[in-house]
Amino acid sequence: MGREPRRAVASDRPAAAPRPEAGAAVVVPGETSIPVRSDADVVLARRRGRELAATLGFGPTDLTLIATAISELTRNIVLYAERGQIVLKGIERNGKVGIVVVARDDGPGIPNVPQALESGFSTSGGLGLGLPGVRRLTDEFDIVSEVGRGTTVTVKKWKR
């Protein structure tokens, strides 16, 4: 005698959302994506980031630091890659609120990331404070770059 195949029965209760690992950052609902193609987009990204950070309860000093970091990241896209995007999200981890900024482009990439993170190094004739400055202004900094494929910089700033 053959066994009857098991049937999947749909539950009328929604499946529980997976719980994040302890200490993992959770994205707070809502995300803003700003296409970057010109200097006007630098101003827009800076303003939107400042607005989101204010909504999350950041104080005036941190609002300035966040806006400055966003300006630098967006300006780098315009200067080196010509176009890309800035993504802004509120996050929460262990009861702390923060903001994450992702700057992504499909530009030429950075051939020597450690060198690009040294204060004073510049390929554009500037002061070389962009990426090192962003790293100092934020609490968490991550960069992934591949020559010929682009660069993604992800930074987080936590509300104190």
N, C-alpha and C positions, 0 to 999 in steps of 0.2 A: 504494500500500500504506500503510495506516494504522500509526501507531506505537502500540505497546502502552503503556497508562498505567503510570507508575512506581508501584511499591508501596513503602509504608513498611514497613520491617522493624524490629521491636522488638529492641533490643539486650538481651542478658542482663546487661549491666553497668548499674548505676544511673547516671543522669546526674550529672555532677559538680555540686556546689553552686556557684552563682555566687560568685566571689571579690569581697569588698567592695573599694571604691575605697581607695587608699592613704589612711590617716588617718581613714577612716570608722569610727564606733563599731559594734561587733558586739554583738548581744544574746547574753549568756550564757544557756544554757537555763534555763527556769524563770521564771515571772512570777506575781506575786501581785496580785489585784485585790480591793480592799476597797470595798464599797458604803458610801456616807457619807450618813447621815440624822440622826445625833444626836451629842451630845458623847461618848457611849460609843465611837463610831466614831473619834473623834479619838485616844483612848487606844489603840484597837486598831491603827490605822494607824501610830502612832508606835512601838508595840511591834514590829510586823511589820517595819517599816523598819529599826529598830535590830538586830533579829535577822538580817535579810538582810545588812546592812552588816558585822556581826560575822563572819558566815559568809564574807564576801568578804575579811576580814582587816583591816578598818579599826581603827584604834586608838581608845582611850577618848575623846579630844578630838573626833575626827571623828564618832564615834558620837553624841556629844551634839549636835554641829552638825547632823547629818543628822536626828536625832529632832526637834530644834527646828524645822527647816525643814518637815518633814512635819506637825508640829503646827500650824504657822501656815497652811499650805496647806489642811489638812483643816478647821480652824476657820473659814477664810474660806468654804468650801463651806457649812458649817452655818449661818453667820451671814448670808450674802448670797444663797445659791442654794437653801438648804434640803436639797438632796440632789445627789449626784454620785458620783464614784468617785476613788479613789487607786489608781494602778497602780505597782508597784515591780518593777524588773528589775535584774539584774546585767548589766554591759556590759564589753567589753574593746576597747581601741583601742591599736594599736602596743605591745602587751605590757603596757599599764597597765589595771588593773582599776578599775571604778567602779560607781556605782549611779545609776540614773535613776529619777526620781519624776515621774509625770504626774498632775496634779490636773485633773479634767475635770468640768464641770457644764453643765446646760442652763438656768442661771439668767438673770437680767436682763442680764448682760454689763456691761462697764465702759465708760461713755461716753467717758472721757478717760484712756487707759492711761498716757501720760507723767505726768499729774498724779497718778495712783494710785501711781506708782513714786517719787514725791517723799517723802522722809522728813518725817513730821509731817502729811501729808494723810490725813484719815479722814472717811468718810461715816457712821461708826457712833459717833462720839464717843470713839474710842480714841486711842491715841498715834500712830497712823499709821506703825507700824514693821513691819507684817506683810509686805507684798510687798517693800519696800525691804530689810528684814532678810533675807528669804529670798534675795534677789539677792546680798547680801553674804556669806551663809553658804555659798553654793554656788559651784562653778567655772564653770558654764554655766547661763544663765537665758533662757528664751524664754516669751513670753506672746502668746496670740492670743485676742482677745475681740471679740464682735460683739453690739451691743445687741439684746436680745430673743432671742438664740440661745445665749448662754453663753460660758464662758471655759475655756481650756485653758492651764495653766502646766506647762512641762516644765523640770526642773532636773537637772543632773548634778553629782556630786561624785566626784572622782578620788582613788584611794588614792595617798598620797605615799610 
